[in-house]
Amino acid sequence: MRKLNKVRVDTEKKLIYAQGGALFGEVDSEAWKYGLATVGGIVHHTGIGGLSLGGGFGYLTSKHGLTVDNIMGATIVTADGEVRELSANKNEDLFWAIRGCGINFGVVYEFIFQAHEQKEIVAGFLAFPAEKLDSAVEASKAWLKNRGTDENITFVINRLPPENKPAITFILFSDDPSEQVFRKKFSLIYECGEPIFEKVERMPYPKLNMLLDESTDFGDRKAVLNAQIDYVNISSVREAYESFVNFTNENPEAAQTHIEIDLIDSKKIASIPSDSTAFHPRKQFYHVVIVQRWKTKECDKIVYDWSKSIQSIFNKDGDKSLYVNFVDTTTDQAYNNEEILKNVWGKNYERLKELKRKYDPNVFFRKGAVIFP
Ligand SMILES: Cc1cc2nc3c(=O)[nH]c(=O)nc-3n(C[C@H](O)[C@H](O)[C@H](O)COP(=O)(O)OP(=O)(O)OC[C@H]3O[C@@H](n4cnc5c(N)ncnc54)[C@H](O)[C@@H]3O)c2cc1C
């Protein structure tokens, strides 16, 4: 798919045509030439295929919804070898299914994304020593009360080099080119005290999705697991923090592991009914993403077990809904596991089974979280 990576922009209609093997960085840079952007992930070297077909969360989600909410059309090759055009009025059932469960239904040759006008932005990192955990959580919760859709906080429990001491790192994003506006939006966070690390700057939008290049570079062993929480519960964050410190002390090779809580505003996501796309959990929630990174095979099970224990801590604060692109497919846990599949697709699961029967009865597409007819 990688060679199918052409991206072109229709500036009049504000549409981006991107071939299915492109990376989001390629979409970002082509759209930016015209002062436009669409909702992609927060790491530019993520493929548009898997991310877009599962849901798609990024810095612009609070303002413009999920990636699937910005798919205006697609061309897909289904299991019978047919090439089908999909849109709101062409092959509507398949268009519904690919927006949240796409990898089960075919190979997308081309996506058409809605583009939005995009200015330069201000973003970066602000890190505090771990002793500030409680005040960092309190500040985040206070910020949530009056936050707008053009700003975002990702709250990260991690270890900071060179000494690898535990820290609380904020990834802050303001969808506005003014540094004063940024300082104002995040004044509550700045009030947490003296940061141990600060790197905030004004930048073109595509650079925003390169901020995490260092922590997401290639190499090592990696996995992600996720929980969706309805609210930020300080005791769960404390419990996860204690566990993170013990785990990384005992397993220094996993020191780059971290826990992110993405405080997206889900109003835009929730403004669309749960049955209008295959993507199901359309309500206010926050993603907890347990990003695991370690070095040796011997450590695999230790890491997986630990990350599941962190998922269990946060599952208490939500309804166990899962995001398909963060489902654990590393350990085959999701394979033919109805409970997990229902946690991903909720009430849409039965309709997806019917559509699988119609378009892929022999389960030709069987990677990741597979729907069986
Ligand atoms: C570093 C990193 C950062 C991430 N950040 C985010 C984020 O900010 N937001 C978010 O929502 N998710 C994020 N994710 C999760 C991401 O959505 C999933 O990992 C997703 O599967 C990536 O898609 P891909 O095409 O790059 O992966 P691949 O592994 O290439 O593909 C994943 C699956 O999709 C299928 N697929 C790929 N292209 C197509 C296509 N054109 N047609 C049909 N099927 C296709 C593949 O066959 C495979 O089954 C991140 C993941 C990583 C590793």
The ligand as a MOL file (V3000), in Angstrom:
LIG
                    3D

  0  0  0     0  0            999 V3000
M  V30 BEGIN CTAB
M  V30 COUNTS 53 58 0 0 0
M  V30 BEGIN ATOM
M  V30 1 C 2.9880 5.8330 17.1470 0
M  V30 2 C 1.4970 5.6910 17.0720 0
M  V30 3 C 0.6830 6.7830 17.2940 0
M  V30 4 C -0.6920 6.6530 17.1990 0
M  V30 5 N -1.4680 7.7600 17.3850 0
M  V30 6 C -2.7970 7.6580 17.1910 0
M  V30 7 C -3.6080 8.8310 17.2580 0
M  V30 8 O -3.1420 9.9350 17.5060 0
M  V30 9 N -4.9320 8.6990 17.0370 0
M  V30 10 C -5.5020 7.4970 16.7330 0
M  V30 11 O -6.7190 7.4750 16.5360 0
M  V30 12 N -4.7610 6.3720 16.7000 0
M  V30 13 C -3.4330 6.4220 16.9090 0
M  V30 14 N -2.6590 5.3000 16.8420 0
M  V30 15 C -3.3090 4.0000 16.6200 0
M  V30 16 C -3.5160 3.8100 15.1270 0
M  V30 17 O -4.7840 4.3450 14.7690 0
M  V30 18 C -3.4820 2.3190 14.7560 0
M  V30 19 O -2.2190 1.7930 15.0940 0
M  V30 20 C -3.7650 2.1050 13.2820 0
M  V30 21 O -3.9700 0.7330 13.0700 0
M  V30 22 C -2.6510 2.6170 12.4110 0
M  V30 23 O -2.9600 2.4130 11.0680 0
M  V30 24 P -1.7890 2.1360 9.9950 0
M  V30 25 O -2.4440 2.1170 8.6560 0
M  V30 26 O -0.6560 3.0510 10.2590 0
M  V30 27 O -1.2740 0.7080 10.4870 0
M  V30 28 P -1.0630 -0.6740 9.7420 0
M  V30 29 O -0.4840 -1.5760 10.7830 0
M  V30 30 O -0.3790 -0.5060 8.4550 0
M  V30 31 O -2.5420 -1.1220 9.4730 0
M  V30 32 C -3.4340 -1.4190 10.5100 0
M  V30 33 C -4.5540 -2.2600 9.9300 0
M  V30 34 O -5.2570 -1.4940 8.9440 0
M  V30 35 C -5.2420 -2.1480 7.7020 0
M  V30 36 N -5.1140 -1.1370 6.6570 0
M  V30 37 C -4.1180 -0.2240 6.4860 0
M  V30 38 N -4.3690 0.5470 5.4010 0
M  V30 39 C -5.5450 0.1160 4.8840 0
M  V30 40 C -6.3330 0.5050 3.7700 0
M  V30 41 N -5.9700 1.5020 2.9620 0
M  V30 42 N -7.4870 -0.1620 3.5260 0
M  V30 43 C -7.8770 -1.1780 4.3400 0
M  V30 44 N -7.1770 -1.5880 5.4160 0
M  V30 45 C -6.0190 -0.9510 5.6840 0
M  V30 46 C -4.0380 -3.1040 7.7520 0
M  V30 47 O -4.2220 -4.2120 6.9080 0
M  V30 48 C -4.0520 -3.5120 9.2070 0
M  V30 49 O -4.9460 -4.5720 9.4390 0
M  V30 50 C -1.2750 5.3930 16.9200 0
M  V30 51 C -0.4560 4.2860 16.7220 0
M  V30 52 C 0.9220 4.4160 16.7890 0
M  V30 53 C 1.7880 3.2250 16.5580 0
M  V30 END ATOM
M  V30 BEGIN BOND
M  V30 1 1 1 2
M  V30 2 1 2 3
M  V30 3 2 2 52
M  V30 4 2 3 4
M  V30 5 1 4 5
M  V30 6 1 4 50
M  V30 7 2 5 6
M  V30 8 1 6 7
M  V30 9 1 6 13
M  V30 10 2 7 8
M  V30 11 1 7 9
M  V30 12 1 9 10
M  V30 13 2 10 11
M  V30 14 1 10 12
M  V30 15 2 12 13
M  V30 16 1 13 14
M  V30 17 1 14 15
M  V30 18 1 14 50
M  V30 19 1 15 16
M  V30 20 1 16 17
M  V30 21 1 16 18
M  V30 22 1 18 19
M  V30 23 1 18 20
M  V30 24 1 20 21
M  V30 25 1 20 22
M  V30 26 1 22 23
M  V30 27 1 23 24
M  V30 28 2 24 25
M  V30 29 1 24 26
M  V30 30 1 24 27
M  V30 31 1 27 28
M  V30 32 2 28 29
M  V30 33 1 28 30
M  V30 34 1 28 31
M  V30 35 1 31 32
M  V30 36 1 32 33
M  V30 37 1 33 34
M  V30 38 1 33 48
M  V30 39 1 34 35
M  V30 40 1 35 36
M  V30 41 1 35 46
M  V30 42 1 36 37
M  V30 43 1 36 45
M  V30 44 2 37 38
M  V30 45 1 38 39
M  V30 46 1 39 40
M  V30 47 2 39 45
M  V30 48 1 40 41
M  V30 49 2 40 42
M  V30 50 1 42 43
M  V30 51 2 43 44
M  V30 52 1 44 45
M  V30 53 1 46 47
M  V30 54 1 46 48
M  V30 55 1 48 49
M  V30 56 2 50 51
M  V30 57 1 51 52
M  V30 58 1 52 53
M  V30 END BOND
M  V30 END CTAB
M  END
